[in-house]
Amino acid sequence: MRSMNPNKIVWAEEKEKIRKMPFKEAAAYIWMYFKIPIIAVIFILAFGTFLIVRITTNIPDNWISVTFANTTARVGNDSELWKDFTEKQGYDLKKKKVEFNAESYFDYLQNQAKGNAYYNAFVTLADVGELDAITMEKDSLAALGQSGRLLDLNDERCASIKAKYADRFVYYQPEAEDGKTPEKIPVGIDISDSILMTKYHLYKDSCAIGIGAKSENLGEVEAFIDYVLEEKQP
C-alpha cells in the first residue's frame, strides 16, 4: 500500500479548513499565510507579460535602463531624478525610452539570492541585454560580480569610463584555483558621494553602480555616471 505524501495531506487539511471559513475570514487567512508566494507569482506573471509585450509589440528601445536595487527612494520612472536626467540629456522619448526601475530587492550576499524573484528578473534583463546599469551598496554590488552579469570594467569598451573613474572602481575577488588567487575584477564604480546619496538618499552607507554585461548603451551609462557625480544638490 502506497503511503500518502505528507505535503498532500497538509494541503488537503488547509483546503478543508479554508472551505469552512466565512469568505472574509478565508481571504484574510490566505493573505496572512500565503502572501509571499502570491506576491512572487504575481511578479513573475507581470514580468513575463512585460517581456511578451516587449517582444511582440513595437515598443521603442531604451536610451538607457537603470535598476536602483534595494532602495525605497522614489527614483523610478517619472521621478524627479528621471525628469532631470532626461531633460539634461535632451532625449527624444518618442524614439526611445529612459527606464528607471526602483522596485527590485535582492542581495547576492544572501545565499547568492537563490529563489528570489527579483534576482531572477535581473538575470533575465541582463542576459537579454535590457539592463544597462544597476546600483546597490558597495559590498552587495561587489558580490554580484560573481553572477557574471556585470561588465568587467577592464573591457576595452570601457576605456573612457576607466580613464575617468579607475580610482573609484569596486572589485570582485574570484575564488582561488589550483592554489592561485586570480586578479580582482572591477565590476562597479563607487558613487557614494553622488546626488544618489546626498540628495536622494538611496542607501544608508554606500552606493556603487555596475554595468550590465551585455549593455549596448555604454555611452549613456557614462553620461548617467557623469550626471550624478557632477550635478550639485540645490
Summary of the structure (lengths in Angstrom):
residues: 234
radius of gyration: 21.5
end to end distance: 75.7
largest distance: 75.7
contacts: 647
relative contact order: 0.13
helix: 48%
strand: 16%
